[in-house]
Amino acid sequence: MEQRGLTATQIDQYWENGYVVLDDVLSAAELELLRTVSEDPQITSARSHDDYTKNTVHMLGLTGMHPAFMDLACHPVIVSCIQALLGPDIQLQHSKLATKPPTRGAGVFPWHQDYMFYPHTNTDLLSVMVMLDDATVENGCMQMVKKSHKAGFLDHTKDGLFINACTERSYWQDKSTIENITPRAGGISIHHCLTLHGSGPNLSGKQRRGIVFSYRADDAYQLADGVWDDTGLLICGKRSERVRCDAGTMRMPKTHRYPGFPFGHAWNQDGELAKKRNYYE
């Protein structure tokens, strides 16, 4: 493809609104290969039929499932775009195949900030969603709240536990601030880790597929949540072996999803006795 990187206008849009959309990133051949691989039985068997028909499924660790996904994570157009936003040295935080079910009215995903799922020492993280199908309002495209990345850390807890949703409803009540994100198949969206986003139900009767890569600056160190097979994969540049810490305070996402690890695999700084006394007595 001729398109390389982001224009100065697109970079300004990202930092002003918290996201940017680019069409025609993949060639027709690249898109067809990824569609074929995504429907391979070895890939689809990782999700249950019940999930496929009712829920938006996030299949994590995607780059290890097929070389085509690894190649996509390092796609030169994508890399040139994210380098303009994160700098020359970039790691993968995670990869996933996001499948919205074909069942009419299913697949709603609540408003949230990605960062609150996997907090780091700084906020130089972003996500790229590569569309395998056209994203439309009818099939439950992502929606983003303009400029919400400037609001800082929003509350994602209920009764002291992290939930998969923001609980500060006022941030999306003004409909004029919400934009439908509708890249065509082969296009991408890029959004900041603090951009508030979600998606509505799929009313099309067809599945909506996208591949998501969450990237981080090399000096962003993960504090909580899970560490996946491809977490920390060097995408471009080099490893500095340095950690950059932004000033600020946030509440760690305490959950029951990781037995023995109340803040996930990444939060592993307590001895067994301390962990038991601090969290489970």
The 8 nearest C-alpha neighbors of each residue, nearest first, counted from 0:
[[1, 2, 26, 24, 25, 3, 76, 23],
 [2, 0, 3, 24, 76, 23, 4, 26],
 [1, 3, 0, 4, 76, 24, 23, 5],
 [4, 2, 76, 1, 79, 5, 80, 0],
 [3, 5, 80, 79, 76, 6, 2, 83],
 [6, 4, 80, 9, 10, 7, 3, 83],
 [5, 7, 9, 8, 10, 4, 11, 3],
 [6, 8, 10, 9, 11, 5, 12, 83],
 [9, 7, 11, 6, 10, 12, 5, 13],
 [10, 8, 12, 6, 11, 7, 5, 13],
 [9, 11, 7, 13, 12, 8, 5, 6],
 [10, 12, 8, 14, 9, 13, 15, 7],
 [13, 11, 9, 15, 10, 14, 16, 8],
 [14, 12, 18, 17, 10, 19, 11, 16],
 [13, 15, 11, 17, 12, 16, 10, 18],
 [14, 16, 12, 13, 17, 11, 146, 18],
 [15, 17, 146, 145, 13, 18, 12, 14],
 [18, 16, 13, 191, 14, 194, 146, 190],
 [19, 17, 190, 13, 189, 16, 191, 12],
 [18, 20, 13, 189, 188, 12, 9, 190],
 [21, 19, 188, 187, 189, 182, 22, 18],
 [22, 20, 187, 186, 188, 182, 19, 23],
 [21, 23, 186, 24, 182, 183, 187, 185],
 [24, 22, 186, 185, 25, 21, 26, 183],
 [23, 25, 186, 22, 185, 26, 21, 0],
 [26, 24, 185, 23, 29, 30, 27, 186],
 [25, 27, 29, 28, 30, 0, 24, 185],
 [26, 28, 30, 29, 31, 25, 185, 32],
 [29, 27, 31, 26, 30, 32, 25, 33],
 [30, 28, 26, 32, 31, 27, 25, 33],
 [29, 31, 27, 33, 28, 32, 185, 25],
 [30, 32, 34, 28, 33, 29, 35, 27],
 [33, 31, 35, 29, 34, 30, 36, 28],
 [34, 32, 36, 30, 35, 31, 37, 29],
 [33, 35, 31, 37, 32, 36, 30, 131],
 [36, 34, 32, 33, 38, 37, 31, 39],
 [35, 37, 33, 39, 38, 34, 32, 42],
 [38, 36, 34, 35, 39, 33, 42, 43],
 [37, 39, 36, 35, 43, 40, 34, 42],
 [38, 40, 36, 42, 41, 37, 43, 35],
 [41, 39, 43, 42, 44, 38, 37, 45],
 [42, 40, 39, 44, 43, 45, 38, 64],
 [43, 41, 40, 39, 44, 45, 37, 38],
 [42, 44, 40, 45, 46, 41, 38, 39],
 [43, 45, 46, 42, 41, 40, 47, 39],
 [46, 44, 43, 42, 47, 41, 58, 40],
 [47, 45, 44, 43, 50, 48, 51, 56],
 [46, 48, 50, 49, 51, 45, 44, 43],
 [47, 49, 51, 50, 52, 46, 53, 44],
 [48, 50, 47, 52, 51, 53, 54, 46],
 [51, 49, 54, 47, 53, 48, 52, 46],
 [52, 50, 48, 49, 100, 53, 54, 47],
 [51, 53, 100, 49, 50, 102, 48, 101],
 [54, 52, 50, 105, 51, 100, 49, 102],
 [55, 53, 106, 50, 56, 100, 51, 52],
 [54, 56, 99, 106, 98, 100, 57, 97],
 [55, 57, 98, 97, 54, 58, 50, 99],
 [58, 56, 97, 96, 95, 59, 55, 98],
 [57, 59, 95, 96, 56, 97, 61, 60],
 [60, 58, 95, 61, 94, 57, 96, 93],
 [61, 59, 94, 62, 228, 63, 229, 95],
 [60, 62, 95, 64, 94, 63, 59, 68],
 [63, 61, 69, 68, 64, 60, 65, 94],
 [64, 62, 61, 65, 60, 69, 229, 66],
 [63, 65, 61, 62, 66, 42, 60, 68],
 [64, 66, 67, 68, 63, 62, 69, 61],
 [67, 65, 69, 68, 70, 62, 64, 63],
 [68, 66, 70, 65, 69, 71, 33, 36],
 [67, 69, 62, 71, 70, 66, 65, 72],
 [70, 68, 62, 66, 72, 71, 67, 73],
 [71, 69, 67, 73, 68, 72, 74, 66],
 [70, 72, 74, 68, 73, 69, 67, 77],
 [71, 73, 69, 70, 74, 68, 212, 62],
 [74, 72, 70, 71, 234, 75, 78, 69],
 [75, 73, 71, 77, 76, 72, 70, 78],
 [76, 74, 78, 77, 79, 73, 3, 80],
 [75, 77, 79, 3, 78, 74, 4, 80],
 [76, 78, 80, 74, 79, 75, 81, 73],
 [79, 77, 75, 81, 80, 76, 82, 74],
 [78, 80, 4, 76, 82, 77, 81, 75],
 [81, 79, 4, 77, 5, 78, 83, 82],
 [80, 82, 84, 83, 78, 79, 85, 77],
 [83, 81, 86, 85, 79, 84, 87, 80],
 [82, 84, 81, 80, 86, 85, 79, 5],
 [83, 85, 81, 82, 86, 80, 10, 123],
 [86, 84, 82, 216, 81, 83, 123, 87],
 [85, 87, 82, 88, 84, 83, 216, 89],
 [86, 88, 82, 236, 89, 235, 85, 83],
 [89, 87, 236, 217, 237, 235, 86, 216],
 [88, 90, 216, 217, 235, 234, 215, 233],
 [91, 89, 233, 234, 232, 231, 215, 217],
 [90, 92, 214, 232, 231, 93, 230, 213],
 [91, 93, 230, 214, 213, 231, 215, 90],
 [94, 92, 230, 213, 91, 212, 229, 60],
 [95, 93, 212, 61, 60, 59, 211, 213],
 [94, 96, 59, 58, 61, 211, 57, 210],
 [95, 97, 210, 58, 57, 209, 211, 98],
 [96, 98, 57, 209, 56, 208, 210, 95],
 [99, 97, 208, 56, 55, 207, 100, 96],
 [98, 100, 55, 207, 106, 206, 208, 97],
 [101, 99, 206, 52, 51, 102, 53, 106],
 [102, 100, 206, 205, 204, 103, 52, 99],
 [103, 101, 100, 105, 204, 52, 104, 53],
 [104, 102, 202, 204, 105, 201, 101, 203],
 [103, 105, 200, 201, 202, 102, 106, 107],
 [106, 104, 200, 103, 102, 201, 53, 107],
 [105, 107, 55, 54, 200, 99, 100, 201],
 [106, 108, 200, 199, 198, 105, 109, 55],
 [107, 109, 198, 197, 106, 199, 110, 55],
 [110, 108, 197, 164, 111, 107, 198, 163],
 [109, 111, 197, 196, 164, 165, 195, 108],
 [112, 110, 165, 164, 195, 196, 109, 197],
 [111, 113, 195, 193, 114, 194, 115, 192],
 [114, 112, 192, 115, 116, 193, 111, 117],
 [113, 115, 192, 118, 117, 116, 112, 193],
 [114, 116, 113, 118, 117, 112, 252, 155],
 [117, 115, 114, 113, 118, 224, 252, 112],
 [116, 118, 224, 114, 223, 115, 119, 221],
 [119, 117, 114, 115, 222, 223, 221, 116],
 [120, 118, 221, 220, 222, 121, 219, 117],
 [119, 121, 244, 220, 219, 245, 243, 221],
 [122, 120, 245, 119, 244, 219, 123, 243],
 [121, 123, 124, 119, 192, 120, 219, 114],
 [124, 122, 216, 121, 215, 85, 219, 125],
 [123, 125, 215, 122, 192, 214, 216, 191],
 [126, 124, 191, 192, 214, 190, 213, 215],
 [125, 127, 213, 190, 212, 189, 214, 128],
 [126, 128, 189, 212, 211, 188, 213, 129],
 [129, 127, 211, 188, 187, 210, 209, 130],
 [130, 128, 187, 210, 209, 186, 211, 127],
 [129, 131, 209, 184, 132, 185, 186, 187],
 [132, 130, 184, 209, 208, 185, 34, 129],
 [133, 131, 184, 130, 208, 207, 134, 183],
 [132, 134, 183, 184, 135, 182, 130, 131],
 [133, 135, 181, 140, 182, 183, 132, 138],
 [136, 134, 140, 137, 138, 181, 133, 139],
 [135, 137, 139, 140, 138, 179, 134, 181],
 [136, 138, 135, 202, 139, 203, 201, 140],
 [139, 137, 201, 203, 135, 202, 136, 140],
 [140, 138, 201, 199, 200, 136, 137, 198],
 [141, 139, 134, 135, 136, 198, 138, 180],
 [142, 140, 198, 180, 197, 179, 139, 143],
 [141, 143, 179, 196, 197, 178, 198, 180],
 [144, 142, 196, 178, 177, 195, 145, 141],
 [143, 145, 177, 176, 195, 147, 196, 146],
 [144, 146, 16, 176, 147, 143, 177, 17],
 [145, 147, 16, 148, 17, 149, 15, 144],
 [148, 146, 149, 194, 150, 145, 144, 195],
 [149, 147, 194, 193, 146, 150, 17, 151],
 [148, 150, 147, 151, 146, 193, 194, 17],
 [151, 149, 147, 148, 152, 153, 146, 193],
 [152, 150, 149, 148, 153, 193, 147, 194],
 [151, 153, 150, 249, 154, 193, 115, 112],
 [154, 152, 151, 155, 165, 167, 150, 112],
 [153, 155, 165, 166, 156, 167, 152, 250],
 [156, 154, 165, 164, 166, 161, 162, 153],
 [157, 155, 161, 160, 162, 154, 159, 158],
 [156, 158, 159, 160, 161, 162, 155, 166],
 [159, 157, 160, 156, 161, 162, 155, 253],
 [158, 160, 157, 156, 161, 253, 252, 254],
 [161, 159, 156, 157, 253, 158, 254, 162],
 [160, 162, 156, 252, 253, 155, 254, 157],
 [163, 161, 156, 164, 155, 160, 157, 165],
 [164, 162, 161, 155, 111, 165, 109, 116],
 [165, 163, 111, 162, 109, 155, 110, 166],
 [164, 166, 155, 111, 167, 154, 110, 153],
 [165, 167, 155, 168, 154, 164, 156, 157],
 [168, 166, 169, 165, 154, 170, 153, 155],
 [169, 167, 170, 166, 171, 172, 165, 110],
 [168, 170, 172, 171, 167, 173, 166, 165],
 [169, 171, 168, 172, 167, 173, 147, 144],
 [172, 170, 173, 169, 168, 144, 174, 177],
 [173, 171, 169, 174, 170, 168, 176, 175],
 [172, 174, 175, 171, 176, 170, 177, 169],
 [175, 173, 177, 176, 172, 171, 178, 144],
 [174, 176, 173, 177, 178, 172, 144, 145],
 [177, 175, 174, 145, 144, 173, 178, 171],
 [178, 176, 144, 174, 143, 175, 145, 142],
 [179, 177, 143, 142, 180, 144, 176, 145],
 [178, 180, 142, 181, 141, 140, 143, 177],
 [181, 179, 141, 142, 140, 178, 182, 143],
 [180, 182, 134, 135, 179, 140, 183, 133],
 [183, 181, 186, 134, 22, 187, 133, 180],
 [182, 184, 133, 186, 134, 185, 22, 181],
 [185, 183, 133, 132, 130, 131, 186, 182],
 [184, 186, 25, 23, 130, 24, 30, 131],
 [187, 185, 22, 23, 24, 182, 183, 184],
 [188, 186, 129, 21, 128, 20, 182, 130],
 [187, 189, 20, 128, 127, 19, 21, 190],
 [190, 188, 127, 19, 18, 126, 20, 128],
 [191, 189, 18, 126, 125, 17, 194, 192],
 [190, 192, 125, 194, 17, 193, 18, 124],
 [191, 193, 125, 114, 113, 124, 194, 112],
 [194, 192, 148, 112, 191, 114, 195, 113],
 [195, 193, 148, 147, 191, 17, 192, 112],
 [196, 194, 112, 111, 144, 147, 143, 193],
 [197, 195, 143, 110, 142, 111, 194, 144],
 [196, 198, 110, 109, 108, 142, 141, 111],
 [199, 197, 141, 108, 142, 139, 107, 140],
 [198, 200, 139, 107, 108, 201, 140, 197],
 [201, 199, 107, 104, 139, 105, 106, 202],
 [200, 202, 138, 139, 104, 103, 105, 203],
 [201, 203, 103, 137, 104, 138, 204, 200],
 [202, 204, 138, 205, 137, 201, 103, 101],
 [203, 205, 101, 103, 102, 202, 206, 201],
 [206, 204, 101, 203, 207, 100, 102, 138],
 [205, 207, 101, 100, 99, 208, 98, 204],
 [208, 206, 99, 98, 132, 138, 205, 209],
 [209, 207, 98, 131, 132, 97, 99, 206],
 [208, 210, 130, 97, 131, 129, 96, 128],
 [209, 211, 96, 129, 128, 97, 95, 130],
 [212, 210, 128, 95, 127, 94, 96, 129],
 [213, 211, 94, 127, 126, 93, 214, 128],
 [214, 212, 126, 92, 93, 125, 91, 94],
 [213, 215, 91, 92, 125, 124, 90, 126],
 [216, 214, 124, 90, 89, 123, 92, 91],
 [215, 217, 89, 218, 219, 85, 123, 88],
 [216, 218, 89, 88, 219, 90, 215, 238],
 [217, 219, 242, 243, 216, 241, 220, 239],
 [220, 218, 216, 121, 120, 217, 119, 242],
 [221, 219, 119, 120, 242, 218, 222, 121],
 [222, 220, 119, 223, 118, 265, 120, 219],
 [221, 223, 119, 118, 266, 265, 220, 120],
 [222, 224, 265, 266, 262, 263, 117, 118],
 [225, 223, 263, 117, 265, 262, 264, 116],
 [226, 224, 264, 263, 265, 227, 223, 117],
 [225, 227, 230, 264, 265, 228, 224, 263],
 [228, 226, 230, 229, 60, 225, 93, 59],
 [227, 229, 60, 230, 226, 63, 93, 62],
 [228, 230, 232, 227, 60, 93, 231, 91],
 [231, 229, 92, 227, 93, 232, 91, 228],
 [230, 232, 90, 91, 92, 233, 229, 93],
 [233, 231, 91, 90, 229, 230, 234, 92],
 [234, 232, 90, 235, 231, 89, 91, 237],
 [235, 233, 90, 89, 73, 232, 91, 236],
 [236, 234, 89, 88, 233, 237, 87, 90],
 [235, 237, 88, 87, 89, 234, 238, 233],
 [236, 238, 88, 239, 235, 233, 89, 217],
 [239, 237, 240, 217, 88, 236, 233, 241],
 [238, 240, 241, 237, 217, 218, 88, 242],
 [241, 239, 238, 242, 218, 217, 237, 220],
 [240, 242, 239, 218, 243, 217, 238, 219],
 [241, 243, 218, 219, 220, 244, 240, 120],
 [242, 244, 218, 219, 120, 121, 245, 241],
 [245, 243, 120, 121, 246, 242, 219, 220],
 [246, 244, 121, 120, 247, 243, 122, 248],
 [245, 247, 244, 248, 121, 120, 243, 249],
 [248, 246, 245, 249, 244, 121, 120, 152],
 [247, 249, 250, 246, 152, 245, 251, 151],
 [250, 248, 251, 152, 247, 118, 115, 153],
 [249, 251, 252, 248, 154, 253, 115, 152],
 [250, 252, 253, 249, 262, 223, 118, 115],
 [253, 251, 161, 262, 254, 250, 116, 160],
 [252, 254, 262, 160, 261, 161, 251, 255],
 [255, 253, 256, 261, 160, 161, 262, 252],
 [254, 256, 257, 261, 258, 253, 260, 262],
 [255, 257, 254, 258, 263, 261, 260, 262],
 [256, 258, 260, 263, 255, 259, 261, 264],
 [259, 257, 260, 256, 255, 261, 263, 254],
 [258, 260, 257, 261, 274, 275, 263, 255],
 [259, 261, 263, 257, 258, 262, 264, 266],
 [262, 260, 253, 254, 263, 255, 259, 257],
 [263, 261, 253, 223, 260, 266, 224, 252],
 [262, 264, 224, 260, 225, 223, 265, 257],
 [263, 265, 225, 266, 224, 226, 260, 267],
 [264, 266, 223, 263, 224, 267, 222, 225],
 [267, 265, 223, 264, 262, 222, 263, 268],
 [266, 268, 265, 269, 264, 260, 263, 262],
 [267, 269, 266, 270, 265, 274, 273, 271],
 [270, 268, 274, 267, 273, 271, 272, 266],
 [269, 271, 273, 272, 274, 268, 267, 275],
 [270, 272, 274, 273, 275, 269, 276, 259],
 [273, 271, 275, 274, 270, 276, 269, 277],
 [272, 274, 276, 270, 275, 271, 277, 269],
 [275, 273, 271, 277, 272, 276, 269, 278],
 [274, 276, 279, 272, 273, 277, 278, 271],
 [277, 275, 273, 280, 274, 278, 279, 272],
 [278, 276, 274, 275, 273, 279, 280, 272],
 [277, 279, 275, 276, 274, 280, 261, 273],
 [278, 280, 275, 276, 277, 274, 259, 261],
 [279, 276, 278, 275, 277, 274, 273, 272]]
